[in-house]
Amino acid sequence: MKILSNKFYTCFLIFFLSFGNSIALAETKIKAESTASATEQISAPKKVVIDFQNALLDAMKQGESLSFQARSKQLEAAILKSHDVIKSLRTIVGSKQWKGFTEEQRAKLSKVFTKFIVSTYAANFNEFANESFVFVSEHTTKKGNVIIRSIFEIPESKRKKVTFDYALKKSADNWKIYNIAADGVSDLATRRSEYRRILAKEDGFNSLIAIISKKIDNYAK
């Protein structure tokens, strides 16, 4: 599985992102955690994270039976359901820059950025080797957002675990993930520096679209 590559940790670290059958993964620890007690009440933010993680595990378990394109299509539904792409983009490029984009530019950037997130997951969560997600904690921030911490256990690797902190904000219809930190490294912080530097250059918008598109193509190879 490619999830342990340096490129994954420095450039993605997650979002590093549902399906009806994903909840049926009874053998995974994430399922065991969610059903350990009949009296336990799972919060809405926690359920969003659990459903997304189960979608990832489901795609991993299908391994080579899914092509990159098929895995991308499968994961796209889970990502669109669980992630707030617009909030993430506004945070990355800055509210002033986002408002300065035309409606067409916002739509174009949102589309390519979503495709990039999907491609990153599809390329890195592409095979299964007994990995599992284990819930650790949940807490509410002063702004009313929620942080869900999980451990991604990787028993058949030198790196035995990765800590993921999912930041969620309440949207109009549900809680959505807008940032993920892997072992303390924030995805938004990583992209903020890169994207704003590109946008500051002449023809920065088109350059950013081209750079993201090239990364998508590289993942698809």
C-alpha positions, 0 to 999 in steps of 0.5 A: 500500500502506498500510504506510507510514502513520504510524498503521501505524508508531505503532500496529502496526509490524508484529506488526506475524505458513505456507501450502504455496504461499508457499514457492514465491514464487521471485521474492522475495528471501526465497526467494532468500536461503533457497535461495542455498546448498544447504549452508546450514542454515536454523535453526528460528526463521529458517524461522518468520520466512521462512514468515510473511513469505512468507505476507504477500507472498503475500497482497499479491500477490493484492491486490484479488482478495482481500476484506478478509475473505478476506485476514484468513482467509488470514493468520490461519492464518499468524499462529496458526502463527508468533505466540505470542499468549498470551505477547505478551498476558501481557507487555503486560498484566503477569503479575499482571494476566493471572493476575487475569483469569478463564479466560473473560476470558483466552479473550475477550481472546486471541480479540479480540487475535488478531483485531486482529493479523490485521485489522491485517495484512490492512488494511496488507499489501493490495497488492504493489509489488515489495516484498521481505524480505531476511534480515540477521542472527540472534542468540541472547539471554542468555535463549535467545531468538532475534532475527531481523533483516530488511529490508523493501525498498519500491522504489516508495516514498519510504521505501525500507526498514524494519528488522524485528526479530523476537523468538522464544521456543521453545514446546512445539512450535516457535519462535514470534514474541512481539514485533516491532520496526519501525525500533527501535520495539517493538510490545509496548512501545507496547501495554503503555503503552496497555493497562495505562492502560485496564485501570487504569480502572473496568471496564477490561477491558470498556473494553479489549475495546471499544476493540480491537473498534472498531479491528478494525471500522475496519480492516474498513471 
